[in-house]
Amino acid sequence: MRLISSNFKIVPVIILFITTTCSTQKQEELPSESVLARHLKFSQYTNPGEYGYLYNNLPESLEALCDRIKKQLIHPFDLEKYSDRIPKDRVYEDRAIPTVSLMLAELLKRDENGLVASRQPEDRLVVACVHHSLLLASILRYRGIPVRIRAGYAKYIGDNHNIRVSHVICEVWDQQRNKWLLVDPDRQRIDFPRREFEFAYETWERLKSKKINKKQYVSRYHTVDQATIHLLCHDLSYVIGNEEPYWLDPPIVARSETRITGLTEAELQLLDQVATLLKKPDIHLTELINIQKETDYLNYDSER
């Protein structure tokens, strides 16, 4: 009887230990206040400048807010829906308006009522997914909500779900649930499963392990290898808060024009390290910042 009684006394202690350990591990995985503060900062691309007042009367919910953003912007892939209403000189406006402040200025020029739901198609901007995410990030940061842009491949664009399309979305911090939500303001998807978006670091690992069907991947680059390095470099830029335009690339992307075999062993190892750190950017944010800052071939300044 003593042996049984003794065991019963130990069990609660073991349960308490396990519960405390799991709680501590979960707490360690949450982003620190400094990390969340960094994702509240505007970059030169998301700063609304003098037009921040346009955000004051926008919808509160993410669903309604993304719908309002979509009422201002048209992705070039969707132009056929408005072919009879969009001027032909507006089929691609990304480079002419690379920042949110310029986007807002142009939107006001076309409709002085601001970011209204009644904006006509011919008065919208024709821009890609990146601009949709830049605008959402700008609005949420203005509201004091941490958000970061992420790059990778979407599995939900088009009818064939085996196809992965290069894409940019947002991660929005939900303070009530203590988690990052995936939000795609371009395709109007809110808090969708992570399995539906393949982050750039995941594709990089598939490439390195040769466990990839390259026919499944679609991008503006000729090879999946170069497209993935491009996305990996931009995911790094987005996560650390630089948010460089997608038509700019650091030197390493040009050197990978054919396959990753064109890179040196040192370059491959560094990209491996970047991919590993991007799995948990909340923990490794400082390391990612330093890598980008200290590595010439990952630096966008050399491309200006």
Residue pairs with C-beta under 8 A, 6 or more apart in sequence:
29 280
29 282
29 283
30 178
30 282
31 146
31 173
31 282
32 282
35 282
35 285
36 146
36 173
37 146
38 241
38 285
39 141
39 146
39 147
39 148
39 173
39 241
40 141
40 144
40 145
40 146
41 141
41 241
42 48
42 138
42 141
43 241
43 242
43 243
44 99
45 98
45 99
45 100
45 134
45 243
45 244
45 245
46 99
46 100
46 134
46 137
46 138
46 141
46 243
47 99
47 100
47 101
47 138
48 54
48 55
48 100
48 101
48 104
48 138
48 142
49 100
49 101
49 104
50 101
51 101
51 104
51 105
51 108
52 142
54 104
54 108
54 114
54 115
55 115
55 138
55 139
55 142
55 143
58 65
58 68
58 115
58 139
59 65
59 67
59 68
62 172
62 181
62 183
62 190
62 191
63 190
65 136
65 139
65 185
66 136
66 183
66 184
66 185
66 188
66 190
67 117
67 188
68 115
68 117
69 115
69 132
69 135
69 136
69 139
69 185
70 132
70 185
70 186
70 188
71 115
71 116
71 117
71 118
71 119
71 124
72 107
72 115
72 119
72 124
72 125
72 135
73 124
73 125
73 126
73 127
73 131
73 132
73 135
73 186
74 82
74 86
74 121
74 124
74 125
74 126
74 127
75 126
75 127
75 128
75 129
75 132
75 186
76 91
76 92
76 126
76 127
76 128
79 86
79 91
79 126
82 121
82 122
85 120
85 121
85 122
86 121
86 122
86 126
87 122
90 126
91 126
92 126
93 106
93 125
93 126
93 127
94 127
94 128
94 130
94 131
94 245
94 246
94 247
95 245
95 247
96 102
97 103
97 106
97 125
97 127
97 131
98 245
99 134
100 134
100 135
100 138
103 125
103 127
103 131
103 134
103 135
106 125
107 114
107 115
107 119
107 123
107 124
107 125
108 114
110 119
110 123
110 124
111 119
111 120
111 123
113 119
125 131
128 186
128 246
129 167
129 168
129 169
129 184
129 186
129 187
130 149
130 168
130 245
130 246
132 185
132 186
133 149
133 168
133 169
133 170
133 185
133 186
134 149
134 243
135 185
136 147
136 170
136 172
136 183
136 185
137 147
137 148
137 149
137 170
137 243
140 146
140 147
140 170
140 172
141 147
145 172
145 173
146 172
146 173
147 170
147 171
147 172
147 173
148 170
148 171
148 238
148 239
148 241
148 281
149 168
149 169
149 170
149 171
149 238
149 243
150 168
150 169
150 170
150 171
150 197
150 199
150 235
150 238
150 239
151 166
151 167
151 168
151 199
151 200
151 231
151 232
151 234
151 235
151 238
152 166
152 167
152 169
152 197
152 198
152 199
152 200
152 202
152 203
152 231
152 235
153 164
153 165
153 166
153 167
153 197
153 198
153 200
153 203
153 217
153 231
154 164
154 165
154 167
154 169
154 184
154 187
154 196
154 197
154 198
155 161
155 163
155 164
155 195
155 196
155 197
155 198
156 187
156 189
156 192
156 196
157 163
157 165
157 167
157 187
158 165
162 216
163 216
163 217
163 218
164 198
164 203
164 216
164 217
164 218
165 218
165 219
166 217
166 218
166 219
166 220
166 227
166 231
167 184
167 186
167 197
168 234
168 238
168 246
169 182
169 183
169 184
169 186
169 197
170 182
170 183
170 184
170 185
171 180
171 181
171 182
171 183
172 180
172 181
172 183
173 179
173 180
173 181
174 180
174 181
181 190
181 191
182 189
182 191
182 192
182 193
182 194
182 196
182 197
183 189
183 190
183 191
184 190
184 192
189 196
199 235
199 278
200 228
200 231
200 232
200 234
200 235
200 275
200 278
201 232
201 235
201 274
201 275
201 276
201 278
201 279
203 212
203 217
203 224
203 228
203 231
203 232
204 228
204 229
204 232
204 271
204 272
204 275
205 275
206 212
207 224
207 225
207 228
207 260
208 260
208 268
208 272
212 224
214 223
214 224
217 224
217 227
217 228
219 227
219 230
219 231
220 227
221 227
221 230
222 257
223 257
223 258
223 259
225 256
225 258
225 259
225 260
226 253
226 256
226 257
226 258
229 252
229 253
229 256
229 260
229 271
230 249
230 253
232 271
232 274
232 275
232 278
233 249
233 250
233 252
233 253
233 298
234 244
234 246
235 278
236 274
236 278
236 288
236 291
236 292
236 298
237 243
237 244
237 292
237 300
239 278
239 281
239 285
239 288
240 285
240 288
240 289
240 292
242 292
242 300
244 300
248 300
248 303
248 304
249 300
249 303
250 297
250 298
250 299
250 300
250 302
250 303
251 296
251 297
251 299
251 302
251 303
252 263
252 267
252 271
252 297
252 298
255 262
255 263
255 267
255 297
256 262
256 263
260 268
263 271
267 297
270 291
270 295
270 298
273 291
274 288
274 291
274 298
277 284
277 287
277 288
277 291
278 284
278 288
281 288
291 298
292 298
292 299
293 299
296 302
